[in-house]
Amino acid sequence: MKHYRMSSSLVSIAVFLSLAFALGCTSEDVAGEGSLRLQAGGGKALETGFPYTEGGVEYAFVDGWSLQFTHYITVIGDVKLTDPDDGSVAGFWDGPAIIDLKKGSGSNLEVVTLEGLPAKRLDLQFRFFEATAKAENRNADMNIVEEMIAEGYSYWIEGDASKDGETVHFLLRLKTPTLYTDCINGKDQTKGIAIEANKTIGALIYAHALHLFWDTLAAGDESLRFDAFAAVADSEGESDTVTESELVYQDLTDLQDENGDPLRDEDGSRVFYNTGSALPQDSLTLKTFVEYAARYGVHFNGVGLCLSETE
């Protein structure tokens, strides 16, 4: 199934604007060859954690948690540029590469530079893989990479959240291989990327970590929350740790606190997550919610969207 995942969060715009100077001009020449330098990053969220302020807007958890990432590892490959006129392949890189985006905090990390491309607008596709022994480890801790390969994880997202003197460690190991095609350029809202003769054009795959902790899969009125995660920490015996396997204990139709009572906001109202029609009705758990959010939280050049196909 293919989807465009819409997002109204201003953080994508802010991150994009802060990077725009590095992404180059997108005017199109009519002849010659140029290059594309494709990078990946996670923006301010990975750099500073939550809460943070950007562009005059504060991004904070409404339930009072602060959060820091220690790892945000992805497996990227199958980068392909095609001519929209005839579908011919203009440039490709099979990869894949295992990249810890957290280690690029404050700057983006290079995925690949493709050279000898025709100076015209080209369509882009790329893929997030499950890790295998084929993948090149760019900068991730070797012990983590070995486990990712053994289990076939496509994400390893780890960090700590704190509130009122309590700290909860989170470890989200996800199997969410996804193909991204027909990418819309967030820089100018056109399809693909314009290559210029005798220039190297920059482009960015943006892993939008905010999606993981939003309480909605629909566009608009997103709030960041962690209470539902913290409530199921220790469900499988790991002290003060919540993993992806424990998220299955949170039923999105009946979220509960650590005592098994209805999960409520400070004003006493029950907490609900808006899944829209995105998730299968027989699997409405926080785990499936996070898996979906990871898949559809990937953008191109800031706010740009791609068609995404699960595999």
N, C-alpha and C positions, 0 to 999 in steps of 0.2 A: 504494500500500500504506500502511496506517495502523498506527502503533505507539504504545504508551506506552513511554518509555525510563525505566527505574528507575535510581535512584542511591542508594547507601548512604553517600556522602561526608558527613561532618559539617559540611563547610564551608557547604553550602547552609543548614543549620539555623542556623549561627552568623551568616551574613549576614542571614538572614531576621530573626532575633531582634534584630540591631542596627538593623534598619529598621522593626521592628514599630510603634514609636511614631509613625511617619510615615504608616502605612497606614490608620489610622482604625479605628473600630469597625465590626463587621459584623452588628450586630443589625438586624432587618428591621422597618420600619414597614408599615402596611397601606394608607396613602393618601398623596397628595402627590407631590412631585417632588424629585429631588436630582441631584447631579453626580458624575462619575467623573474623577479626574485620573490618567491612565496615564503612568507613567514607565518608563525603561529604564536598566539599569545592569549592571556587571560585578563588583561587590563588591571584596573585598580583593585578589584576584589582580591585577586591573587597576591598583589603587591602588598597591600596594607591590611587586608581582612576587613571585618565589619565591627563597628560602624565606620564609615568614611564619608567625607564630603567631597563632591566634585561638581563643578559648574554651579555652585550655590545650592545644590541639592544634597541632603543627607540620606544615606542608605543605611538603615538600621533595622534590627529585628524588633518587631512590635511587642514581642513577649520578653524583651529585656536582655537577650543573650548578646554577647560579643563573640566573634569567631575569627580564627586564624587558620590558614591552610599551611600544611607542611609539605604535601605532595599533591600535584595535579597532573597525572601521567596519562598520556593518550598515545594511540598507535595510528599514525597517519601515513597514507600511501595512495597509489593508484591515481596520481595527479595527471589529468589529461586536458589538453587544450585542443579544441576542434574548430574547424572553419564552419561557420554557420551557413555558408552558401552551399557547400556540397557535403558536409559531414566528415571531411577528411581530417586525419589526425595531424596537427601542426607541431605538437610537442607532447612528450609524456615522460613520466618517471614512475616506475613501479613501486619502489620502496619495498616494504614500509619501514618507518623509523619510529622508535619508541622515544618519546620526548616528555620530559618533566617540565611543564609550563611554569610551575612555581619557581623553578631555578632561573627563569627568565624574567622574574619580577622586576619591573622598571624598564624592561626592554623586551622586544620580541625575539623569538628564536627562529633561525632559518630552517625551513623545511627543504627547499631545493631551489636552484636557479636553473631555468631553462633558457637555452640560447638558440640563436638561429631561427627565431620565430618570424613569420610574415608580419609586416607592419600593418595590421588591421585589427578590427575587433574580433576576438575569439571567445568561444564558449568554454566554461570551466567546469570540470568535475573533480571530485576527490573522494576518498573513502576513509572511514575510521574502521580499523580492523580489530579482530581478536588477536592477541599477541601470539606469535609463533616463533620458532627458532630462526626463521628467515629474517626476522626484523632486526634492523641495526639499532643498537642501543646508543643513543646520542649522549645522554647525560643523566639517566636515571640510576638509582642505587641498584647494584647488581643483584642483591638478595631479593629485592622487589621484582626485578625483571624476571628472575628465575621462577618466582611464584606466578607471575602473570602468564608466562609461557606455559607452565605446567597446567594451569587452570583455564587458559584461554580468555583472560580478562582483556577488555578493550579500554577500560578506565581503572585507575587506582587513585582515589581521591581521599585524602587523609588530612586530619587537623584536629583542633581542639576548640570547644565552645565553653564559655564561662558565664555564670550568672549567680549573684549573691553568694560568692565564695565557693560555689560548686563548679567543678570542671568535668566535662564529658568529652572523651576522645571519640572521634568518628572515623570510620574506615569503610568507604564505599567502593567495593570491587565489582564492577559492572561488566556484563557481557551484552554489549549493545552495538554490534557491527552495523554500520549504516553507510549507504552510498548517497552522496550529495551531488546533484546534477542541476543543470539549468540555473546556475547561480546568478542572482541579481546583485549588481555592484552597489554596495551601500554608499559609495562616494558620489555617484551621479544617478542612481536608480535606473541604470540601463543594464541590459543583460550582458554578462561576460566582462572581459577586460580588454581595453584598447592598447595594443602594442605599438610603440613608436620606433621609427627607424633610428638606429645608432644610439639607442637609449636602453637602460634597464629600468623597467617599471616595477614598482613595489606593490605587493598585495598581501592581505592579511586574512588568515583563518582565525576567527575570534571565538574562543570557548567561553561562553557567557555564564559564569558560575552562579550568578544570581538565580537562574532558573531552578537550580536544585532545591532551593529553600523558599521559593514562592509558594503561596497557598492557592494558586490557580493555574490552570493550563490554558485558560482563555485570555484574551487580550484585555488589559485594563484592570485597575483596582487591585494590583498585586500587593501583598504584604509578605515580608520576610518573617518566617517562623522557625523555631527550633524545639519548642516544647514537645511536639509530637515525637521527635527523634529521641529526646532525652528520656521520655517516659518509658521507652522500651529498652534502654541501656540495661545491661546485666540480665536480659531475658534468657540468655544462653550461657550465663556463668562468667562472662568476662567483666571484671569489675570496672565500673565507670566507663564502659566502652559500648558504643552502638555501631553495629555493622549492618551491611545490606541485608543479611539473612534475618536479622531481628526486625527489620521494617515490615516484614509480612504480618507481624502481630498487630500492626495498626490498621484497622479497618476504616477506610475513608468515610464510610457511612456511619461510623460510631467511634470516633476518636476518643481515646481514654488517657487519663493521666497515670502516674506511676502507681497509684492506689487502685486502679481499675474503675475509677469514677469517670463520668463524662469530662472530657477536656474542655476547660472554660478559659475565657479571657479574664482580665482583671475586673471587668465590669460584670462578670457573672454569666455572660452570654456564651453559648456553646461555640466551639471552634469547628468550622467546616472548611473543607478543601473543595474548590470548584474544579471538577475534572471535565466539564462539558461533555462531549460525546467521544473524547479521545481514547479513553481506556475501555477495555472489554468489561462488560458488566459482571462477569464472574471472577474478576481479578482486581477489585477496587481496594488495593492495599497501598501503603506508603512506598513499598518497594517498587511496584509497577509505576507509580507516580514519578519517582526519582529517575527510573530508567527512561521513561518518556521525556522527562525534562532534560536529561543529559543529551538525548538524541537531537531534540529540537531546540537546544540552546546553543547550537553552532551557527555562526554567521560568517558572512564574507564581506570584508572591508567595512567593518563597523556594523551598521544596521542592515546590511544586505542579507537576503534570504535565499535559500536554495531549496529545490525539491529534494525531499529526503525519503529514501526507500529502505525499510528495514530488511535485514537479510537473515 
